[in-house]
Amino acid sequence: SETHSNLVTDLDSRRDPNRKMTVQSFQPVAVQAEAAIEVDADYDDAEVQADVLTALSDYLAFDNLDLGQSIHLSDVYRVVQEVEGVVAADVNRLQFKRSTDRTSHGASAAPVQAHLAIYPAELATAEDAASDLVVNVGLS
């Protein structure tokens, strides 16, 4: 892309000419998360549900993750439970979206992983937040 090209040109102009420079783009790795929440009776279910979806989406945003940052189940619980109005939560899915990523990253077939290993040149992402992030109201 033009941004990548401009970055490489700028960095190349500033580097020590005696040192080799390699710039590699990151690889997005799609993940999915699904949570069920119990909402405090003093709060509107739909608003809290929307807030949890926003919180999960923000957590997985490009600007909020580092390259190679694994996604831990405990962090997903933290993100969900920090939303005002959530009194309880169950994470029912934390998994790679694609089976090829599950295999290559050592995940089991279980829907909930303790963590999703992300390699150094990769960045976890919710590829399609509308379908990859699900929040249901009511614990079953």
MIKOL-912704 format. One record per residue (C-alpha): residue number from 0; x, y, z. Coordinates in nm, 2 decimals, decimal comma, always signed. Layout:
n=NUM | px=X | py=Y | pz=Z $
...
This chain:
n=0 | px=+0,00 | py=+0,00 | pz=+0,00 $
n=1 | px=+0,10 | py=+0,36 | pz=-0,03 $
n=2 | px=+0,12 | py=+0,40 | pz=+0,35 $
n=3 | px=+0,36 | py=+0,10 | pz=+0,37 $
n=4 | px=+0,57 | py=+0,24 | pz=+0,09 $
n=5 | px=+0,59 | py=+0,58 | pz=+0,25 $
n=6 | px=+0,69 | py=+0,43 | pz=+0,58 $
n=7 | px=+0,96 | py=+0,22 | pz=+0,43 $
n=8 | px=+1,10 | py=+0,52 | pz=+0,24 $
n=9 | px=+1,10 | py=+0,73 | pz=+0,55 $
n=10 | px=+1,26 | py=+0,47 | pz=+0,77 $
n=11 | px=+1,52 | py=+0,39 | pz=+0,50 $
n=12 | px=+1,62 | py=+0,75 | pz=+0,48 $
n=13 | px=+1,69 | py=+0,76 | pz=+0,86 $
n=14 | px=+1,86 | py=+0,43 | pz=+0,91 $
n=15 | px=+2,23 | py=+0,36 | pz=+0,95 $
n=16 | px=+2,34 | py=+0,27 | pz=+0,60 $
n=17 | px=+2,56 | py=+0,00 | pz=+0,74 $
n=18 | px=+2,26 | py=-0,18 | pz=+0,88 $
n=19 | px=+2,01 | py=-0,38 | pz=+0,68 $
n=20 | px=+1,65 | py=-0,29 | pz=+0,73 $
n=21 | px=+1,36 | py=-0,51 | pz=+0,67 $
n=22 | px=+1,00 | py=-0,40 | pz=+0,71 $
n=23 | px=+0,73 | py=-0,66 | pz=+0,72 $
n=24 | px=+0,36 | py=-0,61 | pz=+0,73 $
n=25 | px=+0,15 | py=-0,78 | pz=+1,00 $
n=26 | px=-0,09 | py=-1,06 | pz=+0,94 $
n=27 | px=-0,44 | py=-1,02 | pz=+1,09 $
n=28 | px=-0,57 | py=-1,33 | pz=+1,26 $
n=29 | px=-0,95 | py=-1,34 | pz=+1,30 $
n=30 | px=-1,09 | py=-1,44 | pz=+1,64 $
n=31 | px=-1,44 | py=-1,49 | pz=+1,78 $
n=32 | px=-1,58 | py=-1,42 | pz=+2,12 $
n=33 | px=-1,92 | py=-1,49 | pz=+2,26 $
n=34 | px=-2,04 | py=-1,40 | pz=+2,61 $
n=35 | px=-2,36 | py=-1,44 | pz=+2,81 $
n=36 | px=-2,43 | py=-1,16 | pz=+3,06 $
n=37 | px=-2,65 | py=-1,11 | pz=+3,36 $
n=38 | px=-2,77 | py=-0,74 | pz=+3,37 $
n=39 | px=-2,84 | py=-0,55 | pz=+3,69 $
n=40 | px=-3,21 | py=-0,49 | pz=+3,72 $
n=41 | px=-3,15 | py=-0,11 | pz=+3,74 $
n=42 | px=-3,00 | py=-0,11 | pz=+3,39 $
n=43 | px=-3,15 | py=-0,15 | pz=+3,05 $
n=44 | px=-3,06 | py=-0,49 | pz=+2,90 $
n=45 | px=-3,02 | py=-0,37 | pz=+2,54 $
n=46 | px=-2,79 | py=-0,08 | pz=+2,65 $
n=47 | px=-2,57 | py=-0,30 | pz=+2,86 $
n=48 | px=-2,56 | py=-0,56 | pz=+2,58 $
n=49 | px=-2,45 | py=-0,29 | pz=+2,33 $
n=50 | px=-2,19 | py=-0,15 | pz=+2,58 $
n=51 | px=-2,04 | py=-0,50 | pz=+2,62 $
n=52 | px=-2,02 | py=-0,54 | pz=+2,24 $
n=53 | px=-1,85 | py=-0,20 | pz=+2,21 $
n=54 | px=-1,61 | py=-0,30 | pz=+2,49 $
n=55 | px=-1,51 | py=-0,62 | pz=+2,32 $
n=56 | px=-1,48 | py=-0,45 | pz=+1,98 $
n=57 | px=-1,26 | py=-0,18 | pz=+2,14 $
n=58 | px=-1,04 | py=-0,45 | pz=+2,31 $
n=59 | px=-0,97 | py=-0,61 | pz=+1,98 $
n=60 | px=-0,92 | py=-0,28 | pz=+1,79 $
n=61 | px=-0,60 | py=-0,23 | pz=+1,60 $
n=62 | px=-0,49 | py=+0,06 | pz=+1,82 $
n=63 | px=-0,54 | py=-0,14 | pz=+2,14 $
n=64 | px=-0,34 | py=-0,45 | pz=+2,07 $
n=65 | px=+0,03 | py=-0,51 | pz=+2,02 $
n=66 | px=+0,18 | py=-0,73 | pz=+1,75 $
n=67 | px=+0,21 | py=-1,08 | pz=+1,89 $
n=68 | px=-0,02 | py=-1,01 | pz=+2,18 $
n=69 | px=-0,21 | py=-1,32 | pz=+2,27 $
n=70 | px=-0,57 | py=-1,30 | pz=+2,37 $
n=71 | px=-0,64 | py=-1,45 | pz=+2,71 $
n=72 | px=-0,97 | py=-1,57 | pz=+2,84 $
n=73 | px=-0,92 | py=-1,38 | pz=+3,16 $
n=74 | px=-0,89 | py=-1,05 | pz=+2,97 $
n=75 | px=-1,21 | py=-1,12 | pz=+2,78 $
n=76 | px=-1,38 | py=-1,17 | pz=+3,12 $
n=77 | px=-1,23 | py=-0,85 | pz=+3,25 $
n=78 | px=-1,34 | py=-0,65 | pz=+2,96 $
n=79 | px=-1,70 | py=-0,78 | pz=+2,99 $
n=80 | px=-1,72 | py=-0,75 | pz=+3,36 $
n=81 | px=-1,59 | py=-0,40 | pz=+3,37 $
n=82 | px=-1,90 | py=-0,28 | pz=+3,17 $
n=83 | px=-2,13 | py=-0,09 | pz=+3,40 $
n=84 | px=-2,45 | py=-0,29 | pz=+3,46 $
n=85 | px=-2,30 | py=-0,64 | pz=+3,42 $
n=86 | px=-2,33 | py=-0,84 | pz=+3,73 $
n=87 | px=-2,22 | py=-1,18 | pz=+3,59 $
n=88 | px=-2,08 | py=-1,32 | pz=+3,27 $
n=89 | px=-1,99 | py=-1,65 | pz=+3,10 $
n=90 | px=-1,76 | py=-1,66 | pz=+2,80 $
n=91 | px=-1,90 | py=-1,93 | pz=+2,58 $
n=92 | px=-1,66 | py=-1,89 | pz=+2,29 $
n=93 | px=-1,31 | py=-1,77 | pz=+2,25 $
n=94 | px=-1,16 | py=-1,93 | pz=+1,95 $
n=95 | px=-0,99 | py=-1,86 | pz=+1,62 $
n=96 | px=-1,24 | py=-1,80 | pz=+1,34 $
n=97 | px=-1,07 | py=-2,02 | pz=+1,09 $
n=98 | px=-0,98 | py=-2,38 | pz=+1,14 $
n=99 | px=-0,65 | py=-2,34 | pz=+0,97 $
n=100 | px=-0,55 | py=-2,08 | pz=+1,24 $
n=101 | px=-0,67 | py=-2,32 | pz=+1,51 $
n=102 | px=-0,44 | py=-2,59 | pz=+1,38 $
n=103 | px=-0,14 | py=-2,37 | pz=+1,31 $
n=104 | px=-0,16 | py=-2,19 | pz=+1,65 $
n=105 | px=-0,21 | py=-2,51 | pz=+1,86 $
n=106 | px=-0,57 | py=-2,45 | pz=+1,97 $
n=107 | px=-0,80 | py=-2,74 | pz=+2,04 $
n=108 | px=-1,14 | py=-2,78 | pz=+1,89 $
n=109 | px=-1,30 | py=-2,67 | pz=+2,22 $
n=110 | px=-1,51 | py=-2,35 | pz=+2,18 $
n=111 | px=-1,34 | py=-2,18 | pz=+2,47 $
n=112 | px=-0,96 | py=-2,16 | pz=+2,48 $
n=113 | px=-0,76 | py=-2,04 | pz=+2,79 $
n=114 | px=-0,57 | py=-1,82 | pz=+2,55 $
n=115 | px=-0,53 | py=-1,77 | pz=+2,17 $
n=116 | px=-0,16 | py=-1,76 | pz=+2,08 $
n=117 | px=-0,07 | py=-1,49 | pz=+1,84 $
n=118 | px=+0,27 | py=-1,49 | pz=+1,67 $
n=119 | px=+0,50 | py=-1,19 | pz=+1,66 $
n=120 | px=+0,41 | py=-1,06 | pz=+1,31 $
n=121 | px=+0,04 | py=-1,12 | pz=+1,37 $
n=122 | px=-0,24 | py=-0,91 | pz=+1,52 $
n=123 | px=-0,57 | py=-1,05 | pz=+1,66 $
n=124 | px=-0,88 | py=-0,89 | pz=+1,51 $
n=125 | px=-1,25 | py=-0,93 | pz=+1,51 $
n=126 | px=-1,28 | py=-0,95 | pz=+1,13 $
n=127 | px=-1,65 | py=-0,88 | pz=+1,12 $
n=128 | px=-1,76 | py=-0,75 | pz=+1,46 $
n=129 | px=-2,12 | py=-0,80 | pz=+1,38 $
n=130 | px=-2,08 | py=-1,18 | pz=+1,35 $
n=131 | px=-1,75 | py=-1,25 | pz=+1,53 $
n=132 | px=-1,85 | py=-1,09 | pz=+1,86 $
n=133 | px=-2,17 | py=-1,20 | pz=+2,02 $
n=134 | px=-2,33 | py=-1,10 | pz=+2,35 $
n=135 | px=-2,64 | py=-1,26 | pz=+2,48 $
n=136 | px=-2,84 | py=-1,14 | pz=+2,78 $
n=137 | px=-2,92 | py=-1,41 | pz=+3,03 $
n=138 | px=-2,71 | py=-1,69 | pz=+3,17 $
n=139 | px=-2,82 | py=-2,04 | pz=+3,09 $
